[in-house]
Amino acid sequence: MKDLGDPKCKSHQECDFFDCRGWCDIEKEKCVPKRTNNNLQNVCEDIFIPRAHNFYTGLLFYPPDEIAAELKQLLEECAYPNRNKGEIVRTPTPTEVFWKLVTLLKRSKHLTKQNRKNS
C-alpha cells in the first residue's frame, strides 16, 4: 500500500487506499486528491456479487427467478460501470443505477409476498 504521506506515483494503483480507488497524474507523478469510484460501487462489487476468493457467496447470490437475469445485469452495471468487468474500475457508479436497484429489489419483495400468499 502507498504511504499516504508520499503522494508520488507512476500508476493509478499506487494512489488506491483500501477500496477507494485513486488517480495518478502520470505526467506529474503525483496522486490527485480525488476518489474515482464510490461507495455504491464498493457495495455491489464486495457484498452483492459473489467472488471466488470470498468465503461468502454474495448477499444477492440466490435471487428469485423472476428477477435473476435483470438483477445480475444490474449488479454488473453497478460494480463495473462502462462494462469494465475484470478490470480495476476508475469510474463511479451513476446514481440512476442505485434507483434501478432499489426499484428491482422492491419488486422482488412484492413478488415474494405474492408467492407466499398463493402458496
TORPA-4810 file (N, C-alpha, C, O; in nm, 3 decimals):
<nodes>
NODE_1_0.083_-0.118_0.000_0.000_0.000_0.000_0.088_0.125_0.000_0.195_0.127_0.061_M
NODE_2_0.042_0.226_-0.068_0.115_0.352_-0.081_0.120_0.427_0.052_0.020_0.435_0.123_K
NODE_3_0.235_0.481_0.083_0.250_0.566_0.201_0.170_0.694_0.176_0.198_0.767_0.081_D
NODE_4_0.070_0.721_0.260_-0.017_0.836_0.238_0.056_0.969_0.246_0.008_1.069_0.193_L
NODE_5_0.171_0.972_0.312_0.248_1.095_0.320_0.331_1.121_0.196_0.389_1.228_0.181_G
NODE_6_0.336_1.023_0.106_0.416_1.034_-0.016_0.324_1.020_-0.137_0.298_0.909_-0.183_D
NODE_7_0.274_1.132_-0.189_0.178_1.126_-0.298_0.240_1.100_-0.437_0.174_1.121_-0.538_P
NODE_8_0.366_1.057_-0.442_0.429_1.029_-0.571_0.376_0.896_-0.625_0.347_0.804_-0.549_K
NODE_9_0.365_0.888_-0.758_0.311_0.766_-0.818_0.357_0.754_-0.964_0.398_0.851_-1.027_C
NODE_10_0.348_0.633_-1.012_0.373_0.605_-1.154_0.255_0.532_-1.216_0.248_0.514_-1.337_K
NODE_11_0.160_0.488_-1.130_0.040_0.420_-1.179_-0.078_0.457_-1.089_-0.059_0.501_-0.976_S
NODE_12_-0.199_0.438_-1.140_-0.320_0.469_-1.063_-0.328_0.383_-0.937_-0.370_0.431_-0.832_H
NODE_13_-0.289_0.257_-0.947_-0.298_0.166_-0.833_-0.218_0.216_-0.713_-0.254_0.187_-0.598_Q
NODE_14_-0.113_0.288_-0.736_-0.032_0.341_-0.627_-0.107_0.448_-0.546_-0.065_0.482_-0.436_E
NODE_15_-0.215_0.499_-0.600_-0.294_0.601_-0.532_-0.418_0.542_-0.463_-0.495_0.615_-0.401_C
NODE_16_-0.437_0.411_-0.474_-0.551_0.344_-0.410_-0.529_0.336_-0.259_-0.416_0.327_-0.212_D
NODE_17_-0.639_0.340_-0.184_-0.635_0.321_-0.040_-0.752_0.232_-0.003_-0.867_0.276_-0.004_F
NODE_18_-0.724_0.108_0.029_-0.825_0.005_0.053_-0.919_-0.001_-0.067_-0.874_-0.024_-0.179_F
NODE_19_-1.052_0.020_-0.045_-1.148_0.014_-0.155_-1.162_0.145_-0.230_-1.233_0.152_-0.331_D
NODE_20_-1.097_0.249_-0.184_-1.102_0.379_-0.251_-0.999_0.380_-0.362_-0.879_0.366_-0.338_C
NODE_21_-1.047_0.397_-0.484_-0.956_0.396_-0.598_-0.911_0.538_-0.628_-0.992_0.630_-0.639_R
NODE_22_-0.781_0.553_-0.640_-0.724_0.685_-0.665_-0.690_0.708_-0.811_-0.716_0.624_-0.897_G
NODE_23_-0.631_0.822_-0.835_-0.594_0.861_-0.971_-0.454_0.922_-0.966_-0.426_1.009_-0.883_W
NODE_24_-0.369_0.876_-1.054_-0.233_0.928_-1.062_-0.221_1.019_-1.184_-0.256_0.980_-1.296_C
NODE_25_-0.173_1.140_-1.162_-0.138_1.227_-1.274_-0.001_1.177_-1.319_0.102_1.212_-1.261_D
NODE_26_-0.002_1.096_-1.423_0.119_1.027_-1.468_0.229_1.125_-1.507_0.346_1.101_-1.479_I
NODE_27_0.192_1.236_-1.572_0.292_1.334_-1.616_0.363_1.398_-1.497_0.485_1.418_-1.499_E
NODE_28_0.286_1.432_-1.392_0.344_1.496_-1.274_0.390_1.395_-1.170_0.456_1.430_-1.072_K
NODE_29_0.356_1.269_-1.192_0.388_1.161_-1.098_0.339_1.192_-0.957_0.410_1.172_-0.859_E
NODE_30_0.214_1.241_-0.949_0.153_1.275_-0.820_0.011_1.221_-0.814_-0.061_1.222_-0.914_K
NODE_31_-0.027_1.174_-0.695_-0.164_1.130_-0.673_-0.255_1.253_-0.667_-0.225_1.350_-0.597_C
NODE_32_-0.364_1.248_-0.739_-0.464_1.354_-0.736_-0.555_1.326_-0.617_-0.599_1.212_-0.600_V
NODE_33_-0.584_1.425_-0.533_-0.668_1.400_-0.415_-0.815_1.385_-0.452_-0.899_1.468_-0.414_P
NODE_34_-0.845_1.279_-0.525_-0.981_1.256_-0.572_-1.005_1.106_-0.577_-0.921_1.030_-0.624_K
NODE_35_-1.119_1.065_-0.529_-1.158_0.924_-0.535_-1.231_0.901_-0.667_-1.317_0.981_-0.705_R
NODE_36_-1.197_0.793_-0.738_-1.256_0.771_-0.870_-1.371_0.672_-0.870_-1.440_0.659_-0.971_T
NODE_37_-1.394_0.602_-0.761_-1.511_0.515_-0.750_-1.598_0.567_-0.636_-1.566_0.669_-0.576_N
NODE_38_-1.708_0.496_-0.606_-1.794_0.542_-0.497_-1.839_0.425_-0.410_-1.813_0.309_-0.442_N
NODE_39_-1.906_0.456_-0.301_-1.948_0.353_-0.206_-2.046_0.254_-0.267_-2.040_0.135_-0.237_N
NODE_40_-2.135_0.301_-0.353_-2.231_0.212_-0.418_-2.157_0.104_-0.497_-2.192_-0.014_-0.491_L
NODE_41_-2.058_0.146_-0.570_-1.978_0.052_-0.647_-1.911_-0.050_-0.555_-1.909_-0.169_-0.586_Q
NODE_42_-1.857_-0.005_-0.443_-1.793_-0.097_-0.348_-1.892_-0.198_-0.293_-1.860_-0.316_-0.281_N
NODE_43_-2.012_-0.152_-0.258_-2.113_-0.244_-0.203_-2.151_-0.349_-0.308_-2.160_-0.467_-0.276_V
NODE_44_-2.173_-0.306_-0.430_-2.209_-0.402_-0.535_-2.097_-0.502_-0.560_-2.122_-0.622_-0.570_C
NODE_45_-1.977_-0.452_-0.568_-1.862_-0.537_-0.601_-1.822_-0.629_-0.485_-1.788_-0.745_-0.507_E
NODE_46_-1.825_-0.577_-0.363_-1.771_-0.652_-0.249_-1.875_-0.729_-0.168_-1.841_-0.826_-0.100_D
NODE_47_-2.002_-0.688_-0.175_-2.103_-0.751_-0.091_-2.210_-0.825_-0.172_-2.244_-0.939_-0.139_I
NODE_48_-2.262_-0.762_-0.277_-2.372_-0.823_-0.352_-2.328_-0.930_-0.450_-2.396_-1.031_-0.467_F
NODE_49_-2.214_-0.909_-0.515_-2.169_-1.003_-0.619_-2.080_-1.109_-0.556_-1.991_-1.077_-0.478_I
NODE_50_-2.104_-1.236_-0.590_-2.018_-1.341_-0.535_-1.877_-1.332_-0.594_-1.859_-1.296_-0.710_P
NODE_51_-1.779_-1.364_-0.512_-1.639_-1.360_-0.556_-1.574_-1.492_-0.518_-1.602_-1.548_-0.412_R
NODE_52_-1.489_-1.540_-0.602_-1.423_-1.669_-0.579_-1.336_-1.667_-0.453_-1.326_-1.768_-0.384_A
NODE_53_-1.273_-1.553_-0.423_-1.182_-1.550_-0.310_-1.250_-1.525_-0.176_-1.185_-1.530_-0.071_H
NODE_54_-1.380_-1.496_-0.178_-1.454_-1.478_-0.052_-1.508_-1.611_-0.004_-1.534_-1.701_-0.084_N
NODE_55_-1.526_-1.623_0.125_-1.593_-1.741_0.179_-1.743_-1.728_0.161_-1.815_-1.828_0.163_F
NODE_56_-1.791_-1.608_0.143_-1.933_-1.583_0.127_-1.967_-1.589_-0.022_-1.879_-1.575_-0.107_Y
NODE_57_-2.094_-1.611_-0.051_-2.133_-1.623_-0.192_-2.192_-1.495_-0.248_-2.229_-1.492_-0.365_T
NODE_58_-2.202_-1.394_-0.172_-2.262_-1.269_-0.218_-2.402_-1.259_-0.161_-2.478_-1.356_-0.165_G
NODE_59_-2.436_-1.145_-0.110_-2.564_-1.125_-0.043_-2.683_-1.151_-0.136_-2.787_-1.199_-0.091_L
NODE_60_-2.669_-1.121_-0.263_-2.779_-1.139_-0.358_-2.751_-1.255_-0.454_-2.788_-1.249_-0.571_L
NODE_61_-2.686_-1.358_-0.405_-2.644_-1.469_-0.490_-2.760_-1.555_-0.538_-2.756_-1.606_-0.650_F
NODE_62_-2.864_-1.572_-0.457_-2.979_-1.656_-0.495_-3.106_-1.572_-0.501_-3.191_-1.583_-0.413_Y
NODE_63_-3.122_-1.489_-0.603_-3.242_-1.405_-0.613_-3.361_-1.487_-0.663_-3.342_-1.596_-0.717_P
NODE_64_-3.482_-1.436_-0.647_-3.598_-1.503_-0.705_-3.582_-1.515_-0.857_-3.525_-1.427_-0.921_P
NODE_65_-3.632_-1.624_-0.912_-3.618_-1.649_-1.056_-3.673_-1.535_-1.141_-3.619_-1.505_-1.248_D
NODE_66_-3.780_-1.470_-1.093_-3.845_-1.364_-1.171_-3.754_-1.244_-1.197_-3.774_-1.172_-1.294_E
NODE_67_-3.655_-1.223_-1.112_-3.569_-1.106_-1.131_-3.422_-1.142_-1.151_-3.338_-1.053_-1.164_I
NODE_68_-3.390_-1.270_-1.153_-3.249_-1.314_-1.153_-3.167_-1.253_-1.267_-3.060_-1.198_-1.242_A
NODE_69_-3.215_-1.263_-1.389_-3.137_-1.214_-1.505_-3.120_-1.062_-1.498_-3.011_-1.010_-1.521_A
NODE_70_-3.229_-0.992_-1.467_-3.223_-0.845_-1.459_-3.132_-0.801_-1.345_-3.057_-0.704_-1.360_E
NODE_71_-3.138_-0.870_-1.232_-3.054_-0.836_-1.118_-2.907_-0.858_-1.150_-2.822_-0.774_-1.117_L
NODE_72_-2.876_-0.969_-1.213_-2.736_-0.997_-1.249_-2.680_-0.886_-1.338_-2.569_-0.837_-1.314_K
NODE_73_-2.757_-0.847_-1.439_-2.713_-0.741_-1.530_-2.696_-0.608_-1.455_-2.598_-0.536_-1.477_Q
NODE_74_-2.789_-0.577_-1.367_-2.784_-0.451_-1.293_-2.666_-0.448_-1.196_-2.601_-0.345_-1.181_L
NODE_75_-2.639_-0.560_-1.129_-2.525_-0.564_-1.037_-2.392_-0.551_-1.110_-2.299_-0.489_-1.060_L
NODE_76_-2.385_-0.609_-1.229_-2.262_-0.593_-1.308_-2.246_-0.448_-1.353_-2.134_-0.396_-1.354_E
NODE_77_-2.356_-0.384_-1.389_-2.352_-0.242_-1.426_-2.310_-0.157_-1.306_-2.239_-0.058_-1.320_E
NODE_78_-2.355_-0.197_-1.189_-2.323_-0.125_-1.065_-2.175_-0.141_-1.028_-2.107_-0.044_-0.998_C
NODE_79_-2.127_-0.264_-1.032_-1.989_-0.292_-0.991_-1.887_-0.254_-1.098_-1.775_-0.215_-1.066_A
NODE_80_-1.927_-0.264_-1.223_-1.833_-0.240_-1.334_-1.891_-0.139_-1.432_-1.930_-0.177_-1.543_Y
NODE_81_-1.899_-0.011_-1.394_-1.951_0.090_-1.487_-1.871_0.090_-1.617_-1.751_0.060_-1.617_P
NODE_82_-1.935_0.124_-1.723_-1.873_0.127_-1.857_-1.824_-0.011_-1.901_-1.734_-0.022_-1.985_N
NODE_83_-1.884_-0.115_-1.843_-1.856_-0.254_-1.883_-1.709_-0.292_-1.871_-1.654_-0.360_-1.958_R
NODE_84_-1.646_-0.248_-1.765_-1.504_-0.278_-1.741_-1.487_-0.402_-1.655_-1.402_-0.404_-1.566_N
NODE_85_-1.567_-0.504_-1.679_-1.563_-0.624_-1.593_-1.424_-0.685_-1.593_-1.360_-0.702_-1.696_K
NODE_86_-1.380_-0.716_-1.473_-1.249_-0.780_-1.458_-1.134_-0.681_-1.448_-1.021_-0.720_-1.419_G
NODE_87_-1.161_-0.555_-1.472_-1.057_-0.452_-1.463_-1.078_-0.373_-1.335_-1.186_-0.376_-1.276_E
NODE_88_-0.976_-0.304_-1.292_-0.993_-0.212_-1.180_-1.060_-0.088_-1.236_-1.003_-0.016_-1.318_I
NODE_89_-1.182_-0.065_-1.191_-1.265_0.040_-1.249_-1.233_0.174_-1.185_-1.222_0.185_-1.062_V
NODE_90_-1.218_0.275_-1.266_-1.188_0.409_-1.218_-1.300_0.506_-1.255_-1.277_0.624_-1.281_R
NODE_91_-1.422_0.454_-1.256_-1.540_0.534_-1.288_-1.645_0.509_-1.180_-1.674_0.393_-1.151_T
NODE_92_-1.702_0.612_-1.120_-1.805_0.588_-1.018_-1.934_0.535_-1.079_-1.967_0.565_-1.194_P
NODE_93_-2.007_0.457_-1.002_-2.138_0.408_-1.045_-2.237_0.523_-1.042_-2.246_0.593_-0.941_T
NODE_94_-2.312_0.545_-1.151_-2.411_0.653_-1.154_-2.524_0.631_-1.053_-2.559_0.516_-1.023_P
NODE_95_-2.580_0.738_-1.001_-2.690_0.732_-0.905_-2.811_0.661_-0.964_-2.885_0.595_-0.891_T
NODE_96_-2.833_0.674_-1.093_-2.950_0.610_-1.156_-2.945_0.458_-1.139_-3.050_0.394_-1.133_E
NODE_97_-2.827_0.400_-1.132_-2.815_0.256_-1.110_-2.866_0.221_-0.971_-2.931_0.117_-0.953_V
NODE_98_-2.838_0.305_-0.872_-2.890_0.284_-0.737_-3.042_0.277_-0.739_-3.100_0.187_-0.680_F
NODE_99_-3.106_0.372_-0.807_-3.252_0.375_-0.809_-3.310_0.257_-0.886_-3.415_0.206_-0.849_W
NODE_100_-3.244_0.214_-0.990_-3.288_0.093_-1.061_-3.282_-0.028_-0.968_-3.372_-0.111_-0.967_K
NODE_101_-3.176_-0.036_-0.891_-3.157_-0.146_-0.797_-3.264_-0.143_-0.688_-3.321_-0.247_-0.654_L
NODE_102_-3.292_-0.026_-0.633_-3.397_-0.012_-0.532_-3.532_-0.057_-0.588_-3.604_-0.133_-0.523_V
NODE_103_-3.565_-0.012_-0.707_-3.692_-0.048_-0.770_-3.703_-0.198_-0.793_-3.807_-0.258_-0.765_T
NODE_104_-3.596_-0.258_-0.841_-3.596_-0.402_-0.867_-3.611_-0.481_-0.737_-3.686_-0.579_-0.733_L
NODE_105_-3.541_-0.441_-0.633_-3.550_-0.513_-0.506_-3.688_-0.497_-0.442_-3.737_-0.590_-0.378_L
NODE_106_-3.750_-0.381_-0.458_-3.887_-0.363_-0.410_-3.983_-0.453_-0.486_-4.073_-0.513_-0.427_K
NODE_107_-3.964_-0.462_-0.618_-4.047_-0.551_-0.699_-4.029_-0.696_-0.654_-4.127_-0.771_-0.646_R
NODE_108_-3.908_-0.733_-0.623_-3.879_-0.868_-0.576_-3.950_-0.896_-0.444_-4.006_-1.004_-0.424_S
NODE_109_-3.947_-0.799_-0.355_-4.014_-0.814_-0.226_-4.164_-0.834_-0.246_-4.226_-0.917_-0.180_K
NODE_110_-4.222_-0.756_-0.338_-4.365_-0.767_-0.368_-4.395_-0.906_-0.427_-4.494_-0.968_-0.390_H
NODE_111_-4.311_-0.953_-0.518_-4.330_-1.086_-0.578_-4.322_-1.196_-0.473_-4.399_-1.292_-0.477_L
NODE_112_-4.229_-1.182_-0.380_-4.212_-1.281_-0.274_-4.337_-1.287_-0.187_-4.384_-1.395_-0.152_T
NODE_113_-4.391_-1.170_-0.151_-4.514_-1.166_-0.071_-4.629_-1.231_-0.147_-4.707_-1.307_-0.089_K
NODE_114_-4.639_-1.201_-0.277_-4.745_-1.258_-0.359_-4.733_-1.410_-0.366_-4.833_-1.481_-0.354_Q
NODE_115_-4.613_-1.460_-0.385_-4.590_-1.604_-0.395_-4.626_-1.674_-0.263_-4.679_-1.785_-0.265_N
NODE_116_-4.597_-1.611_-0.151_-4.630_-1.670_-0.021_-4.781_-1.676_0.000_-4.833_-1.773_0.056_R
NODE_117_-4.852_-1.572_-0.047_-4.998_-1.571_-0.037_-5.060_-1.684_-0.118_-5.154_-1.749_-0.074_K
NODE_118_-5.005_-1.705_-0.238_-5.060_-1.805_-0.329_-5.023_-1.948_-0.289_-5.081_-2.044_-0.342_N
NODE_119_-4.930_-1.964_-0.198_-4.886_-2.099_-0.159_-4.978_-2.163_-0.059_-4.955_-2.277_-0.017_S
</nodes>
